[in-house]
Amino acid sequence: MSPLESCLHEFRCARCDAAADPDRLQTFCTCGGTWLAGYDLERAARTLDRPAFAAREPGLWAHPEMMPVRDPARRRGLGEGGTPLLRARRVRPELNLRFKDEGWNPGGSFKARGMAAAVARAAELGARALALPSAGNAGAAAAAYGALWNLPVHVALPAETPEPFRAEIAAHGARCYDVDGDIARAGAWLADHDEAPGWFFLSTLKEPYRVEGKKTMGYELVRQLGGRWPRTVVYPTGGGTGIVGMDKADRELRALGLVEGPPPQFVIVQAEGCAPLVRAYEEGLDHAPRWENPVTAAAGLRVPGTIGDHLILDAVRRTGGTALTVTEAEIRDAQVRLGREEGIYAAPEAAATLAAADRLLESGWLAPGAEVVLLLTGNGFKYPAPEPA
């Protein structure tokens, strides 16, 4: 049997609807919008029907028809995807609660999904070197997949990023630069580097490939629940590629006839000290003004702004979800509870979802018995151990 083909058909700008060639390296539209991949769904449905969707081996590359990488030899990685959906045993017994534990990915975070797809496609299309600003995990994942495909990688990190991220990046042979300030300043510094014209940038939602890897979280979640979504998905949101990806997954699965019932309510959670999307949601805005002086120990949530703000806010509102902040103390407490009551050592960003579920239950937004999935986006091994309050 011949390998399944990618049905990648086009790129469309999410802001102005312009088109771009899907078989040339793309960054973002001249209007500043994000390119989103479109697929020939009629052709994809010939091989990706319900029996095939249910029967294939789990993992990022389970549905190559709906991934951008064309060369079957490049549809391999480091074991990314196929992460477990775990039922909560002790925390919040009032809820029908599950955890999608992305800490099982290579490098211990969901960033492996996006980078596996993006680096493979960049290599396929002839990129010679890669660069990105990162809060830690994305840079480490880019370094790992750069090593896999023999591409140099340059990562700019905020100077306060925990040291284990630098060690991981260096272990993969990538070059790491410390920059004073937040991830936005790191990105600006990297873009001004003398060698930048020779690099392909993998910045969040400023290229169209990472979201294709992240959307597989949605494909997997629907498959793990037998062809439907949970009622509510709680997601820790910095750059927001995961929400954009899961929302895209819903539209694709629906068009292919692979999901039944409504989409989930998407709930985004941010840290109290860096909450541009929550502020925009509460003020009824379609775009999120930059958050000045972002402060949080959850490095992945220390993102003062994102090019995909309108896509994230639209997904939350359209699905009847909500947006909220949690405090640093609530995040630490949630980390401790996940470790002691569920055996999960979650990163602070991941633990923020449990803190959000606490607030939503106590406020009445979540009713007792509600079906909720928390996206635990990474494990906590690269962070200082949390101390109980």
Secondary structure, 3 states (H helix, E strand, C coil): CCCCCCCEEEEEECCCCCEECCCCCCCCCCCCCCEEEEECHHHHCCCCCHHHHHHCCCCCCCCHHHCCCCCHHHCCCCCCCCCCEEECCCCCCCCEEEEEEHHHCHHHECHHHHHHHHHHHHHHCCCCCEEEECCCHHHHHHHHHHHHCCCCEEEEEECCCCHHHHHHHHHCCCEEEEECCCHHHHHHHHHCCCCHHHCEECCCCCCCCHHHHHCHHHHHHHHHCCCECCCEEEEECCCCHHHHHHHHHHHHHHHCCCCECCCCEEEEEEECCECHHHHHHHCCCCCCCCCCCCCCCCHHHCCCCCCCHHHHHHHHHHCCCEEEEECHHHHHHHHHHHHHHHCCCECHHHHHHHHHHHHHHHHCCCCCCCEEEEEECEECCCCCCCCCC
